[in-house]
Amino acid sequence: MMSVVLRRFRKALQFVLIVVLIVIFAHALTWVVGKISLLDSLEQSVLDFDFTDIYYSGGYRPSPIDTNIILVNIGPLGKSGIARQIEILSQLNPKVLGVDVYFSLETDSAEAAYLWQVINSTPNIVLPSQGYTRQDNSPPDSIVLPKNVASLSSDFAGYANINIPDDNPGVGTVRSFFSSTVIQNEHHYPFAAVIAKNYNQLSFNTYLKRNRPQEQINFTGHRMLFNEGSINDATYFTIDYEDVLENNIDGNFIKDKIILLGYMGNNLYDKSPVDKFYSPMNERFAGRSLPDIYGVEIQANMVSMILSGNYINQSEFIERFLDILLLFSAVIIFKFLFDRNEENYSIVSKIVVFIMINLMVIIPLLIYHFFLFKIDLRHGIFYLVFASDLFEVLYPKVRRIKFLAVAN
């Protein structure tokens, strides 16, 4: 008579084999779909989707106003206009003045000379550098600054690249940034991290201790507009370029703050698509048509995250472990249902799958809300989509394999 231990061992092997075959099928199907060019747009949409988009677009993330950061629109201003903005704002004693504008290398005009003169005479200014990389999804391996400020140290310049291919707003959603890069034995940091460093060294030290290749952005909100109301997740006070040039601002509003200059339309109510990107806060998390956030707003969200220390944590190992564990659990349930009532198995098993998939979305979102720990179970959900039908096909065959057969 077959021992109890051997019976259980063979049953476990049956489950393992079925799980492995389901995983192989799912990945093989993904590979085949990836080879069909007609489905490229669908594939891109699926890859760009994240379940936390549901959370952000639903407005579930609280967005308290960050009074440390003030956004200033440069509007349609040229170099001389921006230089004048910098002059006026620097006289109001902000702690850090970040200019999220990458100026061209040309310096043969009077207004360009005026701009560089103002920049070089502003002690607490932080400028963006342009990072270049030879490989996709890797940190910059070269950094370029206009030659007029090429001597600017890495303490006052940071690469402002947004972590999507070619900084193309139409490619995908901005979710993360490269934490640092080493070029010619010198560490370089993102524009937002350099601003945070100049504002609060302790917060920057915490950022360094995390030692992550990439950081996911904990988005808290958009710019706040005073005159015509504001969108629901407004987080940052915003000043238009005309108010700066006309000195229509309170000095106490600027003093000891982080001031971020950047383009947010030709006026604050303009819906210009220039330097605008998709973020997880987009109201339409599926089938989005228009980018929702300007580059300078993204930088503000990054600075806020570093200063507050509210980082998003994630473990790929935990995610893959849970994917397999949940699939294994589903297979055990399927076996019980199949053995008990084979006729009703198809309907009941799909109800089980429906419940499990919903829980695999809802529970991680609750964990994200309360602990800022991200658990992405999309692989496990994809496995479950096929699991009940594949089990119905595989189980009768697997249990007839001689080595795995279990005597009654």
Contacts in CASP RR format, 6 or more apart in sequence:
PFRMAT RR
TARGET T0000
AUTHOR 0000-0000-0000
METHOD contacts of the structure
MODEL  1
MMSVVLRRFRKALQFVLIVVLIVIFAHALTWVVGKISLLDSLEQSVLDFD
FTDIYYSGGYRPSPIDTNIILVNIGPLGKSGIARQIEILSQLNPKVLGVD
VYFSLETDSAEAAYLWQVINSTPNIVLPSQGYTRQDNSPPDSIVLPKNVA
SLSSDFAGYANINIPDDNPGVGTVRSFFSSTVIQNEHHYPFAAVIAKNYN
QLSFNTYLKRNRPQEQINFTGHRMLFNEGSINDATYFTIDYEDVLENNID
GNFIKDKIILLGYMGNNLYDKSPVDKFYSPMNERFAGRSLPDIYGVEIQA
NMVSMILSGNYINQSEFIERFLDILLLFSAVIIFKFLFDRNEENYSIVSK
IVVFIMINLMVIIPLLIYHFFLFKIDLRHGIFYLVFASDLFEVLYPKVRR
IKFLAVAN
1 407 0 8 1.000
2 406 0 8 1.000
2 407 0 8 1.000
7 406 0 8 1.000
7 407 0 8 1.000
10 403 0 8 1.000
10 404 0 8 1.000
10 405 0 8 1.000
10 406 0 8 1.000
11 406 0 8 1.000
13 404 0 8 1.000
14 395 0 8 1.000
14 398 0 8 1.000
14 399 0 8 1.000
14 404 0 8 1.000
14 406 0 8 1.000
15 328 0 8 1.000
15 331 0 8 1.000
15 332 0 8 1.000
15 335 0 8 1.000
16 328 0 8 1.000
17 398 0 8 1.000
17 404 0 8 1.000
18 331 0 8 1.000
18 390 0 8 1.000
18 391 0 8 1.000
18 394 0 8 1.000
18 395 0 8 1.000
18 398 0 8 1.000
19 324 0 8 1.000
19 327 0 8 1.000
19 328 0 8 1.000
19 331 0 8 1.000
21 390 0 8 1.000
21 394 0 8 1.000
22 327 0 8 1.000
22 331 0 8 1.000
22 383 0 8 1.000
22 386 0 8 1.000
22 387 0 8 1.000
22 390 0 8 1.000
22 391 0 8 1.000
22 394 0 8 1.000
23 324 0 8 1.000
23 327 0 8 1.000
23 383 0 8 1.000
25 386 0 8 1.000
25 390 0 8 1.000
26 379 0 8 1.000
26 382 0 8 1.000
26 383 0 8 1.000
26 386 0 8 1.000
29 386 0 8 1.000
30 382 0 8 1.000
33 39 0 8 1.000
33 43 0 8 1.000
34 40 0 8 1.000
34 43 0 8 1.000
44 172 0 8 1.000
45 286 0 8 1.000
45 287 0 8 1.000
48 172 0 8 1.000
48 173 0 8 1.000
49 285 0 8 1.000
49 286 0 8 1.000
50 173 0 8 1.000
50 175 0 8 1.000
50 280 0 8 1.000
50 376 0 8 1.000
51 361 0 8 1.000
51 364 0 8 1.000
51 365 0 8 1.000
51 376 0 8 1.000
51 378 0 8 1.000
52 280 0 8 1.000
52 365 0 8 1.000
52 368 0 8 1.000
52 374 0 8 1.000
53 173 0 8 1.000
53 280 0 8 1.000
53 282 0 8 1.000
53 285 0 8 1.000
53 286 0 8 1.000
54 285 0 8 1.000
54 361 0 8 1.000
54 365 0 8 1.000
55 61 0 8 1.000
55 280 0 8 1.000
55 365 0 8 1.000
55 368 0 8 1.000
55 369 0 8 1.000
56 219 0 8 1.000
56 279 0 8 1.000
56 280 0 8 1.000
56 281 0 8 1.000
56 282 0 8 1.000
56 285 0 8 1.000
57 280 0 8 1.000
57 281 0 8 1.000
57 282 0 8 1.000
57 283 0 8 1.000
57 284 0 8 1.000
57 285 0 8 1.000
59 232 0 8 1.000
59 233 0 8 1.000
59 281 0 8 1.000
60 365 0 8 1.000
60 369 0 8 1.000
61 219 0 8 1.000
61 220 0 8 1.000
61 233 0 8 1.000
61 369 0 8 1.000
63 220 0 8 1.000
63 221 0 8 1.000
63 232 0 8 1.000
63 233 0 8 1.000
63 234 0 8 1.000
63 235 0 8 1.000
64 220 0 8 1.000
64 235 0 8 1.000
65 224 0 8 1.000
65 234 0 8 1.000
65 235 0 8 1.000
65 236 0 8 1.000
65 237 0 8 1.000
66 220 0 8 1.000
66 235 0 8 1.000
66 236 0 8 1.000
66 300 0 8 1.000
66 304 0 8 1.000
67 237 0 8 1.000
67 257 0 8 1.000
68 199 0 8 1.000
68 257 0 8 1.000
68 258 0 8 1.000
68 304 0 8 1.000
68 307 0 8 1.000
69 236 0 8 1.000
69 237 0 8 1.000
69 257 0 8 1.000
69 258 0 8 1.000
69 260 0 8 1.000
69 300 0 8 1.000
69 303 0 8 1.000
69 304 0 8 1.000
70 94 0 8 1.000
70 236 0 8 1.000
70 237 0 8 1.000
70 238 0 8 1.000
70 239 0 8 1.000
70 253 0 8 1.000
70 254 0 8 1.000
70 257 0 8 1.000
70 258 0 8 1.000
70 259 0 8 1.000
70 260 0 8 1.000
71 223 0 8 1.000
71 236 0 8 1.000
71 237 0 8 1.000
71 238 0 8 1.000
71 239 0 8 1.000
71 260 0 8 1.000
71 262 0 8 1.000
71 264 0 8 1.000
71 296 0 8 1.000
71 297 0 8 1.000
71 300 0 8 1.000
72 85 0 8 1.000
72 89 0 8 1.000
72 238 0 8 1.000
72 239 0 8 1.000
72 241 0 8 1.000
72 244 0 8 1.000
72 259 0 8 1.000
72 260 0 8 1.000
72 261 0 8 1.000
72 262 0 8 1.000
73 238 0 8 1.000
73 239 0 8 1.000
73 240 0 8 1.000
73 241 0 8 1.000
73 261 0 8 1.000
73 262 0 8 1.000
73 263 0 8 1.000
73 264 0 8 1.000
73 265 0 8 1.000
73 267 0 8 1.000
73 268 0 8 1.000
74 82 0 8 1.000
74 85 0 8 1.000
74 101 0 8 1.000
74 241 0 8 1.000
74 261 0 8 1.000
74 262 0 8 1.000
74 263 0 8 1.000
75 240 0 8 1.000
75 241 0 8 1.000
75 263 0 8 1.000
75 264 0 8 1.000
75 265 0 8 1.000
75 266 0 8 1.000
75 267 0 8 1.000
76 266 0 8 1.000
77 85 0 8 1.000
77 241 0 8 1.000
78 111 0 8 1.000
79 103 0 8 1.000
79 109 0 8 1.000
79 111 0 8 1.000
79 112 0 8 1.000
79 114 0 8 1.000
79 115 0 8 1.000
80 111 0 8 1.000
80 114 0 8 1.000
80 115 0 8 1.000
81 111 0 8 1.000
81 245 0 8 1.000
82 99 0 8 1.000
82 101 0 8 1.000
82 115 0 8 1.000
82 261 0 8 1.000
83 111 0 8 1.000
83 114 0 8 1.000
83 115 0 8 1.000
83 117 0 8 1.000
83 118 0 8 1.000
83 119 0 8 1.000
84 245 0 8 1.000
85 241 0 8 1.000
85 244 0 8 1.000
85 245 0 8 1.000
85 261 0 8 1.000
86 97 0 8 1.000
86 99 0 8 1.000
86 118 0 8 1.000
86 119 0 8 1.000
86 122 0 8 1.000
86 125 0 8 1.000
86 261 0 8 1.000
87 118 0 8 1.000
88 244 0 8 1.000
88 245 0 8 1.000
88 247 0 8 1.000
89 97 0 8 1.000
89 244 0 8 1.000
89 254 0 8 1.000
89 259 0 8 1.000
89 261 0 8 1.000
90 97 0 8 1.000
90 122 0 8 1.000
90 124 0 8 1.000
90 125 0 8 1.000
92 249 0 8 1.000
92 251 0 8 1.000
92 254 0 8 1.000
92 255 0 8 1.000
93 251 0 8 1.000
93 254 0 8 1.000
93 255 0 8 1.000
93 256 0 8 1.000
94 124 0 8 1.000
94 254 0 8 1.000
94 255 0 8 1.000
94 256 0 8 1.000
94 257 0 8 1.000
94 258 0 8 1.000
94 259 0 8 1.000
95 124 0 8 1.000
95 198 0 8 1.000
95 199 0 8 1.000
95 256 0 8 1.000
95 257 0 8 1.000
95 258 0 8 1.000
96 124 0 8 1.000
96 126 0 8 1.000
96 195 0 8 1.000
96 198 0 8 1.000
96 199 0 8 1.000
96 258 0 8 1.000
96 259 0 8 1.000
97 122 0 8 1.000
97 124 0 8 1.000
97 125 0 8 1.000
97 126 0 8 1.000
97 259 0 8 1.000
97 261 0 8 1.000
98 125 0 8 1.000
98 126 0 8 1.000
98 127 0 8 1.000
98 191 0 8 1.000
98 195 0 8 1.000
98 258 0 8 1.000
98 259 0 8 1.000
98 260 0 8 1.000
98 261 0 8 1.000
99 119 0 8 1.000
99 125 0 8 1.000
99 126 0 8 1.000
99 127 0 8 1.000
99 128 0 8 1.000
99 261 0 8 1.000
99 262 0 8 1.000
100 128 0 8 1.000
100 160 0 8 1.000
100 191 0 8 1.000
100 260 0 8 1.000
100 261 0 8 1.000
100 262 0 8 1.000
100 263 0 8 1.000
100 295 0 8 1.000
100 296 0 8 1.000
100 299 0 8 1.000
101 128 0 8 1.000
101 261 0 8 1.000
101 262 0 8 1.000
101 263 0 8 1.000
102 128 0 8 1.000
102 129 0 8 1.000
102 130 0 8 1.000
102 160 0 8 1.000
103 112 0 8 1.000
103 115 0 8 1.000
103 146 0 8 1.000
104 146 0 8 1.000
105 146 0 8 1.000
105 147 0 8 1.000
106 112 0 8 1.000
107 113 0 8 1.000
107 116 0 8 1.000
107 146 0 8 1.000
107 147 0 8 1.000
107 148 0 8 1.000
116 146 0 8 1.000
116 148 0 8 1.000
116 149 0 8 1.000
119 125 0 8 1.000
119 127 0 8 1.000
119 148 0 8 1.000
119 149 0 8 1.000
120 148 0 8 1.000
120 149 0 8 1.000
124 198 0 8 1.000
125 156 0 8 1.000
126 156 0 8 1.000
126 157 0 8 1.000
126 158 0 8 1.000
126 191 0 8 1.000
126 194 0 8 1.000
126 195 0 8 1.000
126 198 0 8 1.000
127 145 0 8 1.000
127 149 0 8 1.000
127 152 0 8 1.000
127 156 0 8 1.000
127 157 0 8 1.000
127 158 0 8 1.000
128 157 0 8 1.000
128 158 0 8 1.000
128 159 0 8 1.000
128 160 0 8 1.000
128 191 0 8 1.000
129 143 0 8 1.000
129 144 0 8 1.000
129 145 0 8 1.000
129 157 0 8 1.000
129 158 0 8 1.000
129 159 0 8 1.000
129 160 0 8 1.000
129 188 0 8 1.000
129 191 0 8 1.000
130 143 0 8 1.000
130 144 0 8 1.000
130 145 0 8 1.000
130 159 0 8 1.000
130 160 0 8 1.000
130 161 0 8 1.000
131 140 0 8 1.000
131 142 0 8 1.000
131 143 0 8 1.000
131 144 0 8 1.000
131 159 0 8 1.000
131 161 0 8 1.000
132 140 0 8 1.000
132 141 0 8 1.000
132 142 0 8 1.000
132 143 0 8 1.000
132 144 0 8 1.000
133 139 0 8 1.000
133 140 0 8 1.000
133 141 0 8 1.000
133 142 0 8 1.000
134 141 0 8 1.000
136 165 0 8 1.000
138 178 0 8 1.000
139 178 0 8 1.000
139 179 0 8 1.000
139 180 0 8 1.000
139 181 0 8 1.000
139 213 0 8 1.000
140 159 0 8 1.000
140 161 0 8 1.000
140 178 0 8 1.000
140 181 0 8 1.000
140 183 0 8 1.000
140 188 0 8 1.000
141 181 0 8 1.000
141 183 0 8 1.000
142 183 0 8 1.000
143 157 0 8 1.000
143 158 0 8 1.000
143 159 0 8 1.000
143 183 0 8 1.000
143 188 0 8 1.000
145 152 0 8 1.000
145 157 0 8 1.000
149 157 0 8 1.000
154 186 0 8 1.000
154 187 0 8 1.000
154 188 0 8 1.000
154 189 0 8 1.000
154 194 0 8 1.000
155 194 0 8 1.000
155 197 0 8 1.000
155 198 0 8 1.000
156 194 0 8 1.000
156 198 0 8 1.000
157 191 0 8 1.000
157 194 0 8 1.000
158 188 0 8 1.000
158 189 0 8 1.000
158 190 0 8 1.000
158 191 0 8 1.000
158 193 0 8 1.000
158 194 0 8 1.000
159 181 0 8 1.000
159 188 0 8 1.000
159 189 0 8 1.000
159 190 0 8 1.000
159 191 0 8 1.000
160 190 0 8 1.000
160 191 0 8 1.000
160 299 0 8 1.000
161 167 0 8 1.000
161 177 0 8 1.000
161 178 0 8 1.000
161 190 0 8 1.000
162 174 0 8 1.000
162 177 0 8 1.000
162 277 0 8 1.000
162 295 0 8 1.000
162 298 0 8 1.000
163 174 0 8 1.000
163 175 0 8 1.000
163 176 0 8 1.000
163 177 0 8 1.000
163 178 0 8 1.000
163 214 0 8 1.000
164 171 0 8 1.000
164 172 0 8 1.000
164 173 0 8 1.000
164 174 0 8 1.000
164 277 0 8 1.000
165 171 0 8 1.000
169 273 0 8 1.000
169 275 0 8 1.000
169 276 0 8 1.000
169 277 0 8 1.000
169 278 0 8 1.000
169 291 0 8 1.000
170 278 0 8 1.000
170 291 0 8 1.000
172 278 0 8 1.000
173 277 0 8 1.000
173 278 0 8 1.000
173 279 0 8 1.000
173 280 0 8 1.000
173 282 0 8 1.000
174 217 0 8 1.000
174 277 0 8 1.000
174 278 0 8 1.000
174 279 0 8 1.000
174 293 0 8 1.000
174 298 0 8 1.000
175 216 0 8 1.000
175 217 0 8 1.000
175 280 0 8 1.000
176 214 0 8 1.000
176 215 0 8 1.000
176 216 0 8 1.000
176 217 0 8 1.000
177 190 0 8 1.000
177 192 0 8 1.000
177 214 0 8 1.000
177 215 0 8 1.000
177 217 0 8 1.000
177 302 0 8 1.000
178 190 0 8 1.000
178 213 0 8 1.000
178 214 0 8 1.000
179 189 0 8 1.000
179 190 0 8 1.000
179 193 0 8 1.000
179 207 0 8 1.000
179 210 0 8 1.000
179 211 0 8 1.000
179 212 0 8 1.000
179 213 0 8 1.000
179 214 0 8 1.000
179 215 0 8 1.000
180 187 0 8 1.000
180 188 0 8 1.000
180 189 0 8 1.000
180 190 0 8 1.000
180 193 0 8 1.000
181 187 0 8 1.000
181 188 0 8 1.000
182 188 0 8 1.000
189 197 0 8 1.000
190 302 0 8 1.000
191 299 0 8 1.000
192 299 0 8 1.000
192 300 0 8 1.000
192 302 0 8 1.000
192 303 0 8 1.000
192 306 0 8 1.000
193 204 0 8 1.000
193 207 0 8 1.000
193 302 0 8 1.000
193 306 0 8 1.000
195 258 0 8 1.000
195 260 0 8 1.000
195 299 0 8 1.000
195 303 0 8 1.000
196 203 0 8 1.000
196 204 0 8 1.000
196 207 0 8 1.000
196 303 0 8 1.000
196 306 0 8 1.000
196 307 0 8 1.000
197 204 0 8 1.000
199 258 0 8 1.000
199 303 0 8 1.000
199 307 0 8 1.000
200 307 0 8 1.000
203 306 0 8 1.000
203 307 0 8 1.000
203 308 0 8 1.000
203 309 0 8 1.000
204 306 0 8 1.000
206 309 0 8 1.000
207 215 0 8 1.000
207 306 0 8 1.000
207 309 0 8 1.000
210 311 0 8 1.000
215 305 0 8 1.000
215 311 0 8 1.000
215 312 0 8 1.000
216 311 0 8 1.000
216 312 0 8 1.000
216 314 0 8 1.000
216 374 0 8 1.000
217 298 0 8 1.000
217 301 0 8 1.000
217 302 0 8 1.000
217 305 0 8 1.000
217 312 0 8 1.000
218 301 0 8 1.000
218 304 0 8 1.000
218 305 0 8 1.000
218 310 0 8 1.000
218 311 0 8 1.000
218 312 0 8 1.000
218 372 0 8 1.000
219 279 0 8 1.000
219 280 0 8 1.000
219 281 0 8 1.000
219 301 0 8 1.000
220 233 0 8 1.000
220 235 0 8 1.000
220 301 0 8 1.000
220 304 0 8 1.000
220 305 0 8 1.000
221 233 0 8 1.000
221 234 0 8 1.000
221 235 0 8 1.000
221 236 0 8 1.000
221 281 0 8 1.000
221 297 0 8 1.000
221 301 0 8 1.000
222 231 0 8 1.000
222 233 0 8 1.000
222 234 0 8 1.000
222 235 0 8 1.000
222 236 0 8 1.000
222 281 0 8 1.000
222 292 0 8 1.000
222 293 0 8 1.000
222 297 0 8 1.000
223 234 0 8 1.000
223 235 0 8 1.000
223 236 0 8 1.000
223 238 0 8 1.000
223 264 0 8 1.000
223 268 0 8 1.000
223 294 0 8 1.000
223 297 0 8 1.000
223 300 0 8 1.000
224 230 0 8 1.000
224 234 0 8 1.000
224 235 0 8 1.000
224 236 0 8 1.000
224 237 0 8 1.000
224 238 0 8 1.000
225 231 0 8 1.000
225 234 0 8 1.000
225 238 0 8 1.000
225 268 0 8 1.000
225 269 0 8 1.000
226 238 0 8 1.000
228 269 0 8 1.000
233 281 0 8 1.000
235 300 0 8 1.000
235 301 0 8 1.000
235 304 0 8 1.000
236 297 0 8 1.000
236 300 0 8 1.000
237 253 0 8 1.000
238 264 0 8 1.000
238 268 0 8 1.000
239 249 0 8 1.000
240 267 0 8 1.000
240 268 0 8 1.000
242 248 0 8 1.000
242 267 0 8 1.000
243 249 0 8 1.000
258 303 0 8 1.000
260 296 0 8 1.000
260 299 0 8 1.000
260 300 0 8 1.000
260 303 0 8 1.000
261 296 0 8 1.000
262 275 0 8 1.000
262 294 0 8 1.000
262 295 0 8 1.000
262 296 0 8 1.000
263 272 0 8 1.000
263 274 0 8 1.000
263 275 0 8 1.000
263 294 0 8 1.000
263 295 0 8 1.000
263 296 0 8 1.000
264 294 0 8 1.000
264 296 0 8 1.000
264 297 0 8 1.000
265 271 0 8 1.000
265 272 0 8 1.000
265 274 0 8 1.000
265 294 0 8 1.000
266 272 0 8 1.000
273 290 0 8 1.000
273 291 0 8 1.000
275 294 0 8 1.000
275 295 0 8 1.000
275 296 0 8 1.000
276 291 0 8 1.000
276 292 0 8 1.000
276 293 0 8 1.000
276 294 0 8 1.000
276 295 0 8 1.000
277 291 0 8 1.000
277 292 0 8 1.000
277 293 0 8 1.000
277 294 0 8 1.000
277 295 0 8 1.000
277 298 0 8 1.000
278 288 0 8 1.000
278 291 0 8 1.000
278 292 0 8 1.000
278 293 0 8 1.000
279 292 0 8 1.000
279 293 0 8 1.000
279 298 0 8 1.000
281 292 0 8 1.000
281 293 0 8 1.000
282 288 0 8 1.000
282 291 0 8 1.000
282 292 0 8 1.000
282 293 0 8 1.000
283 292 0 8 1.000
305 311 0 8 1.000
310 372 0 8 1.000
311 372 0 8 1.000
312 372 0 8 1.000
312 373 0 8 1.000
312 374 0 8 1.000
313 372 0 8 1.000
313 373 0 8 1.000
313 374 0 8 1.000
314 373 0 8 1.000
314 374 0 8 1.000
314 375 0 8 1.000
314 376 0 8 1.000
318 375 0 8 1.000
319 375 0 8 1.000
319 376 0 8 1.000
319 377 0 8 1.000
319 379 0 8 1.000
320 379 0 8 1.000
322 375 0 8 1.000
322 377 0 8 1.000
322 380 0 8 1.000
323 377 0 8 1.000
323 379 0 8 1.000
323 380 0 8 1.000
323 383 0 8 1.000
326 356 0 8 1.000
326 360 0 8 1.000
326 377 0 8 1.000
326 380 0 8 1.000
326 384 0 8 1.000
327 380 0 8 1.000
327 383 0 8 1.000
327 384 0 8 1.000
327 387 0 8 1.000
330 352 0 8 1.000
330 353 0 8 1.000
330 356 0 8 1.000
330 384 0 8 1.000
330 387 0 8 1.000
330 388 0 8 1.000
331 387 0 8 1.000
331 391 0 8 1.000
333 349 0 8 1.000
333 352 0 8 1.000
334 345 0 8 1.000
334 349 0 8 1.000
334 352 0 8 1.000
334 387 0 8 1.000
334 388 0 8 1.000
334 391 0 8 1.000
334 392 0 8 1.000
334 395 0 8 1.000
335 391 0 8 1.000
335 395 0 8 1.000
337 344 0 8 1.000
337 345 0 8 1.000
337 348 0 8 1.000
337 349 0 8 1.000
337 352 0 8 1.000
338 345 0 8 1.000
338 349 0 8 1.000
338 391 0 8 1.000
338 392 0 8 1.000
338 395 0 8 1.000
341 348 0 8 1.000
345 392 0 8 1.000
346 388 0 8 1.000
346 389 0 8 1.000
346 392 0 8 1.000
349 388 0 8 1.000
349 391 0 8 1.000
349 392 0 8 1.000
350 388 0 8 1.000
352 388 0 8 1.000
353 384 0 8 1.000
353 385 0 8 1.000
353 387 0 8 1.000
353 388 0 8 1.000
356 384 0 8 1.000
357 381 0 8 1.000
357 384 0 8 1.000
357 385 0 8 1.000
360 377 0 8 1.000
360 380 0 8 1.000
360 381 0 8 1.000
360 384 0 8 1.000
361 377 0 8 1.000
361 381 0 8 1.000
364 374 0 8 1.000
364 375 0 8 1.000
364 376 0 8 1.000
364 377 0 8 1.000
367 373 0 8 1.000
367 375 0 8 1.000
368 374 0 8 1.000
368 375 0 8 1.000
398 404 0 8 1.000
399 405 0 8 1.000
399 406 0 8 1.000
END
